[in-house]
Amino acid sequence: MEVGKVPKHIAIIIDGNRRFAKRLMMKPWMGHEWGFKKVEKLLEWLSELKFVKELTLYAFSMQNFNRPKDEFDYLMKIFKEMCDRFSDDPKIMENGIRINFIGRTHLFPADLQEKMKKVSEKTKNNSKYLINIALAYGGREEVIDAVKKVGEQIKKGTLDVDKINEEVFSKNLYMESEPDIIIRTGGDKRTSNFLIWQSNYSEWFFLEKTWPEFEKEDLLQVIEEYKLRERRFGK
């Protein structure tokens, strides 16, 4: 029984940006700008809490490549601005934040890939906080890519089939860490191919609010409810 424990790793499916924009009579993809501003606010809130050491954000799925060209181009612009902000913000280094991108990021335009590499390289030795940003991400795709990596190791003779277990497999995923909490905003109550391996014992919270409407009070309420839940891990 783990009632009362605080979460160290929170993951969020940041959903509802387009619906938020539509309500304001804006072009749907303009909501992503509001969404990024909320991410910046979230980082401030988490730095105040102290106990959360890892954050994973589901920002762009594999299926999102099918979005209309105008929206896709706008998202690429926002992601590039995000990388530039993280690269230039002195607080990232001062607070020891490491930025890690997970997913099939090689599918993005070359200029965005370069910016992601720059941020990752600049922050790779930071160890106080870890932010994983899931871009071109899919849980099934992650498992398939991990199977391929394991297969290559077997093929090269560096891994014995009999040595494969959950720990070995986890090390071949994009991200080994398992979230304590996963929050989905926007009203939908499905997991949408997010962290299907790592979320096996995560506590899920589905909120009606869209991501731009998410506030510090919502985060604190989720954490308080998490503390009251009994995490038995199958025992």
C-alpha positions in Angstrom: 0.0 0.0 0.0 1.4 3.4 -1.1 -1.3 5.8 0.0 0.2 9.3 0.6 3.2 9.0 -1.6 4.0 11.9 -4.0 4.6 11.3 -7.7 8.1 11.6 -9.1 7.2 11.2 -12.7 4.1 12.8 -14.4 3.1 12.3 -18.0 0.5 14.3 -19.8 -1.5 13.8 -23.1 -1.9 17.5 -24.0 -5.2 17.3 -25.8 -7.9 19.8 -26.8 -5.9 22.7 -28.2 -7.9 22.8 -31.4 -11.3 22.7 -29.6 -10.2 25.5 -27.4 -9.3 27.6 -30.4 -12.6 26.9 -32.1 -14.5 28.2 -29.1 -12.6 31.5 -29.4 -13.5 31.6 -33.1 -9.9 31.2 -34.2 -8.4 28.8 -36.8 -8.2 25.4 -35.0 -4.4 25.1 -35.2 -3.9 28.4 -33.5 -4.8 26.6 -30.3 -1.3 25.0 -30.3 0.2 28.3 -29.5 -1.9 28.5 -26.4 -0.9 25.0 -25.6 2.8 25.7 -25.7 2.3 28.7 -23.4 0.6 26.4 -21.0 3.6 24.0 -21.1 5.8 26.9 -20.0 3.4 27.5 -17.1 3.5 23.8 -16.2 7.3 23.9 -15.9 7.0 26.8 -13.4 4.4 24.9 -11.3 6.5 21.7 -11.2 9.6 23.6 -10.2 7.7 25.0 -7.3 6.6 21.5 -6.2 10.2 20.2 -6.0 9.2 16.5 -5.7 8.4 15.9 -9.4 11.7 15.0 -11.1 10.5 13.8 -14.5 7.8 15.0 -16.9 6.7 13.4 -20.2 4.6 15.3 -22.6 2.7 13.7 -25.5 2.9 16.5 -28.1 2.7 14.9 -31.5 1.6 11.4 -32.4 2.5 9.3 -35.5 -1.1 9.8 -36.6 -0.7 13.6 -36.4 1.3 13.4 -39.6 -2.1 13.2 -41.3 -3.2 16.6 -40.1 -3.9 19.3 -42.8 -0.8 20.9 -44.2 -1.5 24.3 -42.7 -1.8 22.8 -39.3 1.3 20.6 -39.7 3.4 23.6 -40.9 2.2 25.6 -37.9 3.1 22.8 -35.5 6.6 22.5 -37.0 7.0 26.3 -36.5 5.9 26.0 -32.8 8.2 23.0 -32.2 11.2 25.0 -33.7 10.3 28.0 -31.5 10.1 25.6 -28.5 13.6 24.2 -29.2 15.0 27.8 -29.6 13.4 28.8 -26.2 14.8 25.8 -24.4 18.2 26.4 -26.0 18.3 30.1 -25.1 16.6 30.1 -21.6 19.3 30.3 -18.9 16.9 28.7 -16.4 17.1 25.4 -18.2 20.8 25.1 -17.4 20.5 26.8 -14.0 17.8 24.4 -12.9 19.6 21.4 -14.2 16.9 20.4 -16.7 17.6 17.8 -19.3 15.5 17.8 -22.5 14.9 14.5 -24.1 12.9 13.8 -27.3 11.3 10.4 -27.8 9.7 9.0 -30.9 10.6 8.6 -34.6 11.9 12.1 -34.8 13.9 11.3 -38.0 10.6 11.8 -39.8 10.6 15.5 -39.1 12.0 18.2 -41.4 15.8 18.4 -41.2 15.9 21.9 -39.6 13.6 20.8 -36.8 15.8 17.7 -36.2 18.9 19.9 -35.9 17.2 22.1 -33.3 16.2 19.1 -31.3 19.7 17.7 -31.4 21.1 21.0 -30.3 18.8 21.1 -27.2 19.5 17.5 -26.4 23.2 17.9 -26.7 23.3 21.1 -24.7 21.3 19.7 -21.8 22.5 16.1 -21.8 24.6 16.4 -18.6 21.9 18.1 -16.6 20.5 15.7 -14.0 18.1 17.5 -11.6 15.0 17.3 -13.8 14.2 15.4 -17.0 11.6 16.5 -19.5 10.7 13.9 -22.2 8.9 15.4 -25.2 7.1 12.7 -27.3 7.1 13.8 -30.9 6.3 11.5 -33.9 5.5 9.1 -31.1 3.4 6.0 -30.8 3.4 3.3 -28.2 3.1 0.4 -30.7 5.8 2.0 -32.8 8.0 2.2 -29.8 7.5 -1.5 -29.0 8.2 -2.4 -32.7 11.4 -0.3 -32.7 12.5 -1.9 -29.4 11.9 -5.4 -30.9 14.1 -4.4 -33.9 16.9 -3.3 -31.6 16.7 -6.5 -29.6 16.7 -8.5 -32.9 19.8 -6.6 -34.1 21.6 -7.4 -30.8 20.7 -11.1 -31.2 21.9 -11.0 -34.8 25.2 -9.5 -33.8 25.7 -12.0 -31.0 25.7 -9.4 -28.3 22.5 -10.7 -26.7 21.4 -14.2 -25.9 17.7 -15.0 -26.5 17.5 -16.6 -23.1 18.6 -13.4 -21.4 15.7 -11.4 -22.7 13.4 -10.3 -19.9 11.4 -7.1 -19.0 14.4 -5.2 -17.8 16.4 -6.0 -21.0 13.4 -5.0 -23.2 12.8 -1.8 -21.2 16.3 -0.7 -21.9 15.6 -0.8 -25.6 12.6 1.5 -25.5 12.7 5.2 -26.2 12.2 5.8 -22.5 12.7 3.3 -19.7 11.1 5.3 -16.8 7.5 4.5 -15.8 5.1 7.4 -14.9 3.4 7.4 -11.6 0.6 9.6 -13.0 -0.7 10.1 -16.6 -3.1 13.0 -17.2 -5.2 13.4 -20.3 -7.0 16.7 -20.9 -9.7 17.4 -23.4 -12.5 15.1 -22.3 -11.6 11.9 -24.1 -11.2 8.7 -22.0 -8.8 6.6 -24.0 -5.0 6.0 -23.8 -4.4 6.7 -27.5 -1.2 4.6 -28.0 0.7 6.4 -25.3 3.4 4.6 -23.3 1.7 1.3 -23.6 4.6 -0.5 -22.0 5.6 2.0 -19.3 2.0 2.8 -18.2 1.2 -0.7 -16.9 0.8 0.5 -13.3 0.4 4.2 -13.9 -2.6 6.0 -12.3 -4.7 7.6 -15.1 -6.6 10.9 -14.7 -9.0 12.0 -17.5 -10.0 15.7 -17.3 -12.8 17.5 -19.2 -10.8 20.7 -19.5 -8.8 21.3 -22.7 -5.0 21.6 -22.3 -5.0 25.5 -22.6 -7.6 25.6 -19.8 -5.5 23.4 -17.5 -4.4 25.3 -14.3 -2.1 24.8 -11.3 -5.2 24.0 -9.2 -6.0 21.1 -11.6 -2.5 19.7 -11.2 -2.6 20.0 -7.4 -6.0 18.3 -7.3 -4.7 15.3 -9.4 -1.7 15.0 -7.1 -3.9 15.0 -4.0 -6.2 12.3 -5.5 -3.1 10.3 -6.4 -2.0 10.4 -2.8 -5.3 8.8 -1.7 -5.2 6.0 -4.2 -3.9 2.6 -3.1 -1.2 1.3 -5.6 -1.1 -2.4 -5.1 0.9 -3.3 -8.2 -1.1 -6.5 -8.5 -0.3 -7.6 -5.0 
